[in-house]
Structure formats: structure tokens, C-alpha cells
Amino acid sequence: MAKMLVTGGAGFIGSHLVDRLIEMHNHVIVYDNFNKYYPGKECNIKSHFGNPNFKLIRGDMLDYDMLCKAMKKVEIVFHLAAQAGVRYSLEKPVETNNVNTIGTLNVLNAAKENHLEKIILHACKNLRSLPLI
């Protein structure tokens, strides 16, 4: 059983990845900010609440210290977090850029600080084909 972190793990794609990883008996930490732009994400992962192999961290991609702590003793990071929405990006371009670029840089630096060797920046097209990790 591997310990994995999924940034953006409560989103549509992230939650399906989390489902599959837990189904494969991995320990999964979801790191998500539950942005108001995309409501209802908690419903995507609520079936895992109470599962000892699941942990939820409500955290911001721009909070480097929190992200770094979330990665302690993690073996693999799936980085799916991003500020979604074309309209939102037009209304708040600086915030969108910060979350998407600085957030990704924070993931890479936190992974380096935690000596992680595996970061996956996008999900597999067919989650059923994920190898058993």
C-alpha cells in the first residue's frame, strides 16, 4: 500500500482518481481548497469519509508550508489542482495565474524538499488501466 497525495482531489477528475487509488488499497490524501467557483466538490469524495486509508486536507496551493507538511512521508503526488474556468480566469487573471503557476511550482519545490521521486502532473486517460502501485 502506497501513500499518495492528490492535489485537486475533490474535483471531477481528481475524485475519480482518488476512487481508483483507494480501490487499489492505497492510502490517499486529498489536498483541495474547495474554491467557491466550483461548488459541491465535497460530494465527490464524501463516500471516503471515515475510511482509514483516506485523509482530507483543506488547503491552498499557495500555502507552501501547508503543502509541504501534507507531503510528509508521501511516495507519489498526483498534481491535478488548478483554478478552473475561462470566465473566472478572465475576471481574475492574476489570481488564476498565481494558483496555476505558483501552485505548481510550490508542488515541485515541496516535493523536492520532501525528497519525493514521483510526481504525476495529469491523470491517466483510463483509470482502470493504472498499474497496481
PEJOSUL-V62475 format. One record per run of one state. SS is the DSSP state (A for helix, B for strand, O for the rest). FROM is the first residue (numbers start at 0). TO is the last residue. If there is no record, write none. Layout:
SS/FROM/TO
SS/FROM/TO
This chain:
O/0/1
B/2/6
O/7/10
A/11/22
O/23/25
B/26/31
O/32/39
A/40/47
O/48/52
B/53/57
O/58/62
A/63/69
O/70/74
B/75/78
O/79/84
A/85/90
O/91/91
A/92/112
O/113/116
B/117/119
O/120/125
A/126/128
O/129/132
